[in-house]
């Protein structure tokens, strides 16, 4: 299922979606090669906000690549 969905993701092209460059299976398991997106680590932002007493309403799901720092919000330049 991972490979099928990842291959479909290679067809997506939009300014708000990180590009998937390659997907496959190697000797050590499955892999996914994505565009490196410059931005802040979402976990760091959320922890920093929590320390300041800011609360967020959770209304949906966040899809992110596996691994630390995978989710990165896209913020306007200068924000």
C-alpha positions in Angstrom: 0.0 0.0 0.0 2.9 2.4 0.8 4.4 2.0 -2.6 1.1 2.5 -4.5 0.2 5.7 -2.5 3.8 7.0 -2.8 3.8 6.5 -6.6 0.5 8.4 -6.8 2.1 11.2 -4.8 4.7 11.6 -7.5 1.9 12.8 -9.8 0.9 15.7 -7.5 2.3 19.1 -8.4 1.2 22.1 -6.4 3.1 25.0 -4.7 1.8 23.8 -1.2 2.7 20.2 -1.7 6.3 18.9 -1.3 7.4 17.1 -4.5 8.0 13.4 -4.3 11.0 12.7 -6.5 11.4 8.9 -6.0 9.9 5.9 -4.3 11.0 2.3 -4.1 12.3 -0.6 -2.1 16.0 -1.2 -1.4 18.0 -3.7 0.6 17.1 -1.9 3.9 13.4 -1.4 3.2 11.0 1.1 1.6 12.1 4.6 0.8 10.6 7.9 -0.3 12.7 10.8 -1.7 11.0 14.2 -1.2 11.8 17.8 -1.9 13.6 19.5 1.0 11.3 22.4 2.1 12.9 25.3 3.9 10.9 26.2 7.0 10.5 25.6 10.7 10.0 22.3 12.4 6.4 22.1 13.4 7.2 20.3 16.6 9.5 23.1 17.7 6.9 25.7 16.9 4.2 23.9 18.9 6.4 23.3 21.9 7.5 27.0 21.8 3.9 28.1 21.6 2.9 25.8 24.5 5.6 27.3 26.7 4.0 30.7 26.1 0.5 29.5 26.9 -0.8 29.4 23.3 -3.3 26.7 22.7 -4.4 25.3 19.3 -7.8 23.9 18.4 -7.3 20.5 16.8 -9.7 20.3 13.9 -8.1 17.8 11.5 -5.3 15.5 10.9 -1.7 16.4 9.9 -0.2 14.1 7.3 3.6 14.1 7.5 6.5 12.0 6.4 7.8 9.6 9.0 10.8 10.7 11.0 11.7 13.6 13.2 10.9 17.1 11.9 8.9 15.8 9.0 6.1 18.3 9.2 6.9 21.8 8.3 4.4 24.6 8.1 4.6 27.0 5.1 4.6 30.5 6.4 4.5 33.7 4.4 7.9 35.3 3.7 8.8 37.6 6.6 6.4 36.0 9.1 
